[in-house]
């Protein structure tokens, strides 16, 4: 038995933190969802699980609902099981009651709005745990019964909430032992936006990042379970169209700027990068450093999908790097390392290291300068 596990599509999210790019960001989520359809068909899965928060909230625009229905209908004839989450609970006035959903969604789609077992074929049974409200301190998986002695079916749970292993107090707390207590072969979870495995309890994460700081988002999972009691095989497949990266920079010299440039190179192409740059107040922005930052920031404004870098870098009144002095033998080391960065062969004790990796040399210079500042302070 093989299925696709996805969650937290968050269709219609406002994304106000991305300013004028918010609309484009909302549109891109539909591309990621369509990529999930392509993967499901290419891998010939038996069914698809959408583990909650398909929509950002119940008041999403009608266009969003219709576009989401269009994508989910593309899964046909693969069965799709959709679970109401805490953003789109199965409550009165929910998005699930709209004509744009109920009268258009295909027969291959099952809205799991009742906690009751659902047979899938002759070998699998699904235990959905729908949410009826936005917040609760109750475990929505509590109702799942234990396995009967003569039960040889593959048992799969479908839930939305927080495993009690997560760093923040969970909404809809789920026992981290639920798979053992109910003898589930797999518990497909939504709510946590990054890929996370805890035994057989697994978060697929959101298929497209929603904010900075999410841990390993942007995937769907292909899960294969040969038979009841056997270990699931889980493959993560990236579908995200964008990559989100936040830089918290403590800049002391041009070697730190060089490292920043190397990290930006990893984000190519920048047209699919959502970038935030925070520069520490303790940074030493000499005119040379500030000039290099301006040279980086200006093209980023045009190239990046979205850039949150509010201020034009300006030099501080801190002492220029060239005026730094180093105690004793360290001055010779600094001079030799600086020569190597400038493609010169040093004449001092560092001569034997000429030709070393430039990145390592720049890092060493940066550490020496930071150490000198701390000593002088």
C-alpha positions as CSV (number, residue, x, y, z in Angstrom):
1,X,0.0,0.0,0.0
2,X,1.4,3.4,-1.0
3,X,0.1,6.9,-0.4
4,X,1.0,10.6,-0.6
5,X,0.9,12.5,2.7
6,X,0.6,16.3,2.6
7,X,-0.7,19.0,4.9
8,X,-1.0,22.7,5.7
9,X,-1.6,24.1,2.2
10,X,-2.8,27.3,3.9
11,X,-4.6,28.4,0.7
12,X,-5.5,32.1,1.0
13,X,-2.9,33.0,3.6
14,X,-2.5,36.8,3.8
15,X,1.3,36.8,3.9
16,X,1.3,40.5,5.0
17,X,5.0,40.1,6.0
18,X,5.9,39.9,2.3
19,X,4.4,43.2,1.4
20,X,3.5,43.7,-2.3
21,X,4.8,40.2,-3.1
22,X,1.9,38.6,-1.0
23,X,-0.4,38.0,-4.0
24,X,2.4,36.3,-6.0
25,X,3.2,34.2,-3.0
26,X,-0.4,33.1,-2.7
27,X,-0.4,32.2,-6.3
28,X,2.8,30.1,-6.0
29,X,1.1,27.8,-3.5
30,X,-1.1,26.6,-6.2
31,X,1.9,25.6,-8.3
32,X,3.2,23.6,-5.3
33,X,-0.1,21.9,-4.9
34,X,-0.2,21.0,-8.6
35,X,3.3,19.6,-8.3
36,X,1.9,17.3,-5.5
37,X,-0.7,16.1,-8.0
38,X,2.0,15.3,-10.6
39,X,4.0,13.4,-8.0
40,X,1.0,11.3,-6.8
41,X,0.2,10.3,-10.4
42,X,3.9,9.6,-11.3
43,X,4.4,7.4,-8.2
44,X,1.0,5.6,-8.8
45,X,-0.1,6.0,-5.2
46,X,-3.3,4.3,-3.9
47,X,-4.6,7.4,-2.2
48,X,-3.7,10.9,-0.9
49,X,-4.0,12.2,2.7
50,X,-4.4,16.0,3.3
51,X,-3.8,16.3,7.0
52,X,-5.6,19.6,7.8
53,X,-5.4,23.4,7.2
54,X,-6.1,23.1,3.5
55,X,-7.4,26.7,3.8
56,X,-6.0,29.5,5.9
57,X,-9.4,30.3,7.4
58,X,-13.1,30.1,6.7
59,X,-13.4,33.6,5.1
60,X,-11.1,32.9,2.2
61,X,-12.1,34.5,-1.1
62,X,-14.4,32.4,-3.4
63,X,-11.7,32.5,-6.1
64,X,-9.3,30.7,-3.6
65,X,-11.9,28.0,-2.9
66,X,-12.6,27.4,-6.6
67,X,-8.9,27.2,-7.5
68,X,-8.2,24.8,-4.6
69,X,-11.1,22.6,-5.7
70,X,-9.7,22.6,-9.3
71,X,-6.3,21.4,-8.0
72,X,-7.7,18.7,-5.8
73,X,-10.0,17.5,-8.6
74,X,-6.9,16.9,-10.7
75,X,-5.9,14.0,-8.4
76,X,-8.8,12.0,-9.9
77,X,-9.2,9.0,-10.0
78,X,-6.9,8.7,-7.0
79,X,-8.9,8.9,-3.7
80,X,-8.2,12.0,-1.6
81,X,-9.0,12.2,2.1
82,X,-9.2,15.8,3.4
83,X,-9.1,16.5,7.1
84,X,-10.5,19.7,8.7
85,X,-7.7,21.4,10.7
86,X,-7.6,24.2,13.3
87,X,-7.6,26.9,10.6
88,X,-10.5,25.3,8.7
89,X,-12.4,23.2,11.4
90,X,-15.6,21.4,10.7
91,X,-17.7,24.0,12.5
92,X,-20.9,25.9,11.5
93,X,-20.3,28.4,8.7
94,X,-17.2,26.6,7.6
95,X,-15.6,26.7,4.2
96,X,-16.7,23.1,3.7
97,X,-20.4,24.2,3.6
98,X,-19.9,26.5,0.6
99,X,-21.4,25.6,-2.7
100,X,-18.0,26.3,-4.3
101,X,-16.7,23.3,-2.4
102,X,-19.6,20.9,-1.8
103,X,-21.2,21.1,-5.3
104,X,-18.0,21.0,-7.3
105,X,-15.5,18.7,-5.5
106,X,-15.1,15.4,-7.2
107,X,-16.5,12.0,-6.1
108,X,-12.9,10.8,-5.5
109,X,-12.6,13.3,-2.6
110,X,-13.8,12.4,0.9
111,X,-14.1,15.2,3.5
112,X,-13.3,13.4,6.8
113,X,-15.4,15.5,9.1
114,X,-16.5,12.7,11.4
115,X,-14.3,10.6,13.6
116,X,-15.1,7.1,12.3
117,X,-13.1,4.4,10.6
118,X,-12.9,4.5,6.7
119,X,-12.0,1.3,4.9
120,X,-9.6,1.9,1.9
121,X,-9.6,-1.1,-0.4
122,X,-9.4,-4.5,1.3
123,X,-6.1,-4.1,3.3
124,X,-6.2,-0.6,4.9
125,X,-8.4,1.3,7.3
126,X,-8.1,5.0,8.0
127,X,-8.8,6.7,11.4
128,X,-9.5,10.4,10.7
129,X,-9.5,12.8,13.6
130,X,-11.3,16.0,12.4
131,X,-11.2,19.2,14.4
132,X,-14.4,21.0,15.2
133,X,-13.0,24.2,16.6
134,X,-9.9,26.4,16.4
135,X,-8.4,25.6,19.8
136,X,-8.6,22.8,22.4
137,X,-6.5,21.1,25.0
138,X,-8.0,17.7,24.2
139,X,-6.2,15.0,22.1
140,X,-8.2,14.5,18.9
141,X,-6.7,11.0,18.5
142,X,-8.1,9.7,21.7
143,X,-11.0,8.0,20.0
144,X,-8.9,5.6,17.9
145,X,-9.5,2.1,19.2
146,X,-6.8,-0.5,19.8
147,X,-6.3,-3.3,17.4
148,X,-8.5,-6.3,17.8
149,X,-6.8,-9.7,17.9
150,X,-8.1,-10.7,14.4
151,X,-7.3,-7.4,12.8
152,X,-4.7,-7.8,10.1
153,X,-5.4,-4.5,8.3
154,X,-2.9,-1.7,7.8
155,X,-4.0,1.0,10.3
156,X,-3.4,4.6,9.4
157,X,-4.3,7.6,11.5
158,X,-5.0,11.1,10.1
159,X,-4.8,14.0,12.6
160,X,-3.9,17.7,13.0
161,X,-2.4,19.0,16.2
162,X,0.8,19.1,18.3
163,X,2.8,16.1,19.4
164,X,3.8,16.7,23.0
165,X,7.5,16.6,21.9
166,X,7.3,19.9,20.2
167,X,9.0,23.0,21.7
168,X,6.0,25.1,22.3
169,X,2.8,24.2,24.2
170,X,0.6,22.4,21.6
171,X,-2.9,23.2,20.5
172,X,-4.8,20.0,20.2
173,X,-2.1,18.0,22.0
174,X,-1.4,14.5,20.6
175,X,0.2,11.8,22.6
176,X,3.6,10.9,21.3
177,X,2.7,7.3,22.1
178,X,-0.5,7.2,20.0
179,X,0.9,4.9,17.4
180,X,1.8,2.4,20.1
181,X,-1.4,2.8,22.1
182,X,-3.6,2.3,19.0
183,X,-1.2,0.0,17.2
184,X,-1.2,2.3,14.2
185,X,1.1,1.5,11.3
186,X,1.4,5.2,10.5
187,X,0.0,8.5,11.9
188,X,-0.2,11.2,9.2
189,X,0.0,14.6,11.0
190,X,-0.5,18.2,10.1
191,X,0.1,21.5,12.0
192,X,3.9,21.5,12.3
193,X,5.2,23.2,9.2
194,X,8.4,21.3,8.8
195,X,9.2,17.7,8.0
196,X,9.4,15.8,11.4
197,X,9.4,12.1,12.2
198,X,8.8,10.7,15.7
199,X,8.7,7.0,15.2
200,X,5.6,6.3,13.1
201,X,4.0,9.7,13.9
202,X,5.1,11.9,11.0
203,X,4.6,15.5,10.0
204,X,4.9,16.1,6.2
205,X,5.2,19.9,6.8
206,X,3.7,22.5,4.6
207,X,4.2,22.0,0.9
208,X,5.3,25.6,0.5
209,X,7.0,27.7,3.3
210,X,4.8,30.2,5.0
211,X,7.4,32.2,7.1
212,X,11.0,32.5,8.1
213,X,12.3,30.1,10.6
214,X,10.3,27.0,9.6
215,X,12.4,23.8,9.9
216,X,12.6,21.8,6.6
217,X,9.3,22.8,5.0
218,X,8.4,22.4,1.3
219,X,7.8,18.6,0.9
220,X,5.2,15.9,0.4
221,X,5.8,12.4,1.6
222,X,5.5,9.1,-0.3
223,X,4.7,6.4,2.2
224,X,4.8,2.7,1.5
225,X,3.7,0.0,4.0
226,X,4.0,-3.6,2.8
227,X,1.8,-5.1,5.5
228,X,0.4,-4.5,9.0
229,X,3.1,-4.3,11.6
230,X,5.9,-3.6,9.0
231,X,8.0,-0.5,9.1
232,X,6.8,2.3,6.7
233,X,9.2,3.4,4.0
234,X,9.0,7.3,3.9
235,X,10.4,9.4,1.0
236,X,10.3,13.2,1.1
237,X,9.9,14.9,-2.2
238,X,10.4,18.6,-2.5
239,X,7.6,20.5,-4.2
240,X,8.2,24.1,-2.9
241,X,8.7,26.7,-5.5
242,X,10.4,29.2,-3.1
243,X,13.3,29.1,-0.6
244,X,13.1,31.3,2.5
245,X,16.3,32.4,4.1
246,X,16.9,34.8,7.0
247,X,20.4,36.2,7.6
248,X,21.3,37.5,11.1
249,X,24.6,39.1,10.4
250,X,27.3,40.3,12.8
251,X,29.7,42.0,10.5
252,X,33.2,43.0,11.6
253,X,35.2,43.0,8.4
254,X,35.1,42.2,4.7
255,X,35.6,38.5,5.4
256,X,32.2,38.4,7.0
257,X,30.7,40.1,4.0
258,X,32.5,37.5,1.8
259,X,30.8,34.7,3.8
260,X,27.5,36.4,3.3
261,X,28.0,36.4,-0.4
262,X,28.9,32.7,-0.4
263,X,25.6,32.0,1.4
264,X,23.7,34.1,-1.1
265,X,25.2,32.1,-4.0
266,X,23.6,28.9,-2.5
267,X,20.2,30.5,-3.0
268,X,20.5,30.9,-6.8
269,X,18.3,31.5,-8.7
270,X,17.4,34.5,-6.6
271,X,14.2,34.9,-8.5
272,X,12.8,32.1,-6.3
273,X,14.4,33.3,-3.0
274,X,12.5,35.1,-0.2
275,X,15.3,36.8,1.8
276,X,15.4,38.7,5.1
277,X,18.6,40.5,6.2
278,X,19.1,41.6,9.8
279,X,22.4,43.4,10.7
280,X,23.5,43.2,14.3
281,X,23.8,46.5,16.2
282,X,27.3,45.4,17.3
283,X,28.5,45.2,13.6
284,X,31.5,47.3,12.7
285,X,30.4,48.9,9.4
286,X,33.5,50.7,8.1
287,X,33.0,52.5,4.9
288,X,34.7,49.6,3.0
289,X,32.2,47.1,4.5
290,X,29.2,49.4,4.1
291,X,30.1,50.0,0.4
292,X,30.3,46.2,-0.2
293,X,27.0,45.7,1.4
294,X,25.4,48.4,-0.7
295,X,26.8,46.6,-3.8
296,X,25.1,43.4,-2.6
297,X,21.8,45.0,-1.6
298,X,21.1,47.0,-4.8
299,X,20.9,44.1,-7.2
300,X,19.1,41.9,-4.6
301,X,16.3,44.4,-4.6
302,X,15.7,43.7,-8.3
303,X,16.6,40.0,-8.5
304,X,15.1,38.4,-5.3
305,X,11.5,37.3,-5.3
306,X,11.2,39.2,-2.1
307,X,13.8,41.1,0.0
308,X,13.3,42.3,3.5
309,X,16.4,44.5,4.1
310,X,15.0,47.8,5.2
311,X,18.0,50.1,5.4
312,X,20.8,51.2,3.1
313,X,24.0,50.1,4.8
314,X,25.9,53.0,6.3
315,X,29.4,53.2,7.8
316,X,29.6,53.6,11.6
317,X,32.0,55.8,13.4
318,X,33.9,52.8,14.7
319,X,37.6,52.6,14.2
320,X,38.6,51.4,10.7
321,X,39.8,47.8,10.5
322,X,43.2,48.9,9.1
323,X,43.9,50.8,12.3
324,X,43.5,47.6,14.5
325,X,46.7,46.4,16.2
326,X,47.4,42.9,17.4
327,X,49.6,41.9,20.3
328,X,53.0,40.5,19.5
329,X,53.2,37.5,17.2
330,X,49.5,37.9,16.2
331,X,50.3,41.0,14.2
332,X,52.7,39.0,12.0
333,X,50.0,36.3,11.5
334,X,47.4,39.0,10.6
335,X,49.8,40.6,8.1
336,X,50.6,37.3,6.4
337,X,47.0,36.3,6.2
338,X,46.1,39.6,4.7
339,X,48.8,39.2,2.1
340,X,47.4,35.8,1.1
341,X,43.9,37.2,0.7
342,X,45.5,39.7,-1.7
343,X,47.1,36.9,-3.7
344,X,50.6,37.8,-2.4
345,X,53.1,35.4,-0.9
346,X,53.8,36.4,2.7
347,X,57.3,37.0,4.0
348,X,56.6,36.1,7.6
349,X,55.8,32.9,9.6
350,X,52.6,32.3,7.5
351,X,54.6,31.7,4.3
352,X,54.2,28.0,4.5
353,X,50.4,28.3,4.4
354,X,50.4,30.3,1.1
355,X,47.8,28.7,-1.3
356,X,45.5,27.6,1.5
357,X,41.7,27.8,1.0
358,X,40.8,31.6,0.8
359,X,37.6,31.0,2.7
360,X,39.5,29.6,5.7
361,X,42.0,32.5,5.5
362,X,39.2,35.1,5.6
363,X,37.5,33.3,8.5
364,X,40.8,33.3,10.4
365,X,41.3,37.0,9.8
366,X,37.8,37.7,11.0
367,X,38.3,35.7,14.2
368,X,41.6,37.5,14.9
369,X,40.0,40.9,14.5
370,X,37.0,40.0,16.7
371,X,39.5,38.8,19.3
372,X,41.5,42.0,19.1
373,X,38.4,44.1,19.6
374,X,37.4,42.1,22.7
375,X,40.9,42.5,24.2
376,X,40.8,46.3,23.6
377,X,37.3,46.6,25.1
